[in-house]
């Protein structure tokens, strides 16, 4: 991986992502790109873990991507150019970071945190896009954080992927940003996940520098990338079959 993880964590990460892509976990030890035919998809999903790049997409997309080098398969501009006949649209590009051990964040007497308490209140103070991106509405392990004697200002939680990864989500109310509450809530979620035998995963869009800095503050190590591209023409073809 781009950053060194312990073998045990690397094994978990590779296994869970391999299951999601529909490929053997051993594939992530390969130097050559892996192209995975997924006829049901209406998007091309490109993932890099360490030295291996894997792309899952319908065959009509893979046919256009086969001439590309590994570094191009994880580059948004190159993917969009190659997939131009399918009217591609970038859905998102994100970094993948993972945590080994307990998160590195202080807990002070000026804040409070509680499981499930007032998570809904925090989400009500966020935009629809922020709520959707956090994924907290569907997560079952959730925490809220706030200033002492104050309203909750941040929430975090995680969803279990493949009995191995804890995919984290964080939301901070607009009026509570810059107070460290997001870090506090995220630390509670990551700590619970790690103590439960899971590897915490942090995925954030490449443009969200604040989210990336928060992950680094907590001790997450960036170890991969993911790009998703919608295939308009491919999706239309499937609906008319």
N, C-alpha and C positions, 0 to 999 in steps of 0.2 A: 504494500500500500504506500501511498505517497509519504506517510509518516509511519514510523514503526509502532505497531501494536503488539502486545504479547501474543504468542501463538494461540493461546486459548481464546482470546477475544477475536483474533483474526479468523479462527475457525468458525466461530458463531456468526460473525458478520457475513462471511462467504456463504455459509449454509443457508441463512435466512434469505439473503438476496438471490441466491441461486434458486431457491424454492419459488420466490416471487416472479422470477423471470422464466422459470420452466427449464432449467439447465442443471447439469450435475455440479455440485460444489467444487469438484476437482477442476472445473473449467477455469476458475479464477487463479490457477497457477500457470496458465498459458501465456505465452508472449504474443501470440497472434490474436487478432480480434475474433470475437465469437459472434456470429450472426444467428439469431434465433427466430425461426418462423412462427409467428403468432397470428393466424388469419383472422382471429376475432377482434384484434386491436384496430382502433381508428387513429392510432398515434404511433410514432416511433419513439421508443424509450432507450436512451443511451446511458450506460453506466460505466464508470471507471472505478475499479478497486485495485489499488496498487498498480502493477504493470499490465493489468488485463482490462481491456475494454470490451463490453458486451452490448449488443443492440438487439432489442426485441421489437419486431414490426411485422406487418403482413408482407408476403413475398414480393408484391409489386414495389414496395419501398426498399426491401433488401436488394433487389436487382439493381437499383440505382445507387446503392451505397457500397456495393462490393468493390468498386475500383478505389475507394478512399483508403488512405493510410489510417493507422490507429489514432494518431493525434487529430486527424480531421473528423473522426467519428465522435469526438467529444467536444467539437468546436461548433458552436451554434451557426456561424456564418457559413461554414463549409457544408453543414447538414442542410441548411435551407436552400443553398444553391443546388446541391445534388438532387434534392427532392422537389425542385421547382415544378416538374410536370404534375405533381400531386397536390398543388396549391397548398404548400405547408404553412403553418402558423406556429410560431414559438409559444409554447404554453408556459415554459419556465426553465430556468437553469439554476441549479442549487449545488451547494457544497454539502458534503456529508462528514460529520465529525462524531467521534465516539469517546466515551469516558471510561477510564479504567481506575476504579477506586472511588472513594467518596469525593464529592465536589468540593472545590476550594472556594468557599464563600463565608464571610463572617455573619454571625447571628448576634445582633445587639439587643439591648433591652429597650430600644426605641421602636421595635417592630413586633408584630405578632403573626403567627401562621397557624392555620388549622385545616385539617382535611375536610374537603367538600364545602366548608362553611363559606357562604356568600360567593361562590364561583359565578353563579348566575348574575349577581349584581355587577361583577366586573365585566362580564360579557355584554351586559346591557349598555355599558359605557363605551363599548368599542364599535367600530363600523362593521357593516356586514362582511366586507372583505377581510377585515382583521379577524372576525370570529371564524370565518371559513378557513382562513389560512392556519389558524391556531389548532383547529380540529378538536378543541376542548369540548364542544357540544356532544361529541360521541364517545369521549374518553370516560373510562370508569374509575380511574385512579386520579384524583384531582385535589389540589390544595389552593387556598387563597392566602394572600398576605396583605397587611396594611400597617399603617402607622399606629402606634399605641394610642388607644382611645379614639381611633379614627376609622373611617370607612375603608373597606377592602379596596386596594388599588391594583392588584395584580393576581393572576391565577396561572397555574401550570398543572400539567398532568401528563400521563403517558398511556399509550396503547401498546399492548403486547403483540409483537410480530413473531410468528413462528416459534413460540416458546423459547426465544433467545434474545431478541432485541426489545428494548423499551423505547418506542418512538415518541419523543417528547413534543409537547406543544405549550406555548406560552402566550399570554395576552396581558397587556398592561393598559389600564384605562388612560385616556388622553390626559386627564388632569393629574395623574400620579406618576408621570414619567420622570426619569432622572433622579429618583429617590432610592434606587437599589431594591425596590420591591419585586421587580421581575426576577432579579437574581435570587432573591430569597425564596420565592415560590418555586422557581426552576430547580434550585438546590434541593428543596424538600422532595420534589418528584424524582430527581436523579438519585438522591440518597436512598429513597425507598426502593427504586428499581434495582440499584446495585445490591442492596441488602437482600433482595428477593432472588438473586442469582441471574439477573438480566444485564445485558450490556446497553447502557443508555445511548441513544442515537439522537443527534441534533442535525436537522436538515433546514437550511435557510437559503433563501434566494441570494444569488451572488450580489445583487444590488443592495441587500440589506446589511450594511456594514455594522450597524448597531447590534443586530442579532449575532453576527459573527464575533464581535468583540465580547458580547455577553458569554457566548460559548467558551471563548478562550479564557475569560475570567473564571469560569467554573472549572476549567481544567480539561475541556474537551479538546481532542486532537483531530485536526482535519485529515481525513484519510481517503477521500473519494469525491466524485462529482456525478451529477445526474442531469440530463437534459431530456425534456419531453417536447415533442413536436406533433401538433395535430395535422392529420392528413385529410384535408377536405375532400379531395377527389376519391381517395380510397374509401372513405366512409360512405360517400354517395353511391359508389359502385356496389358495396355490400347491401345497402338498403334496397336496391333495385333487383337483386338476384332472386 
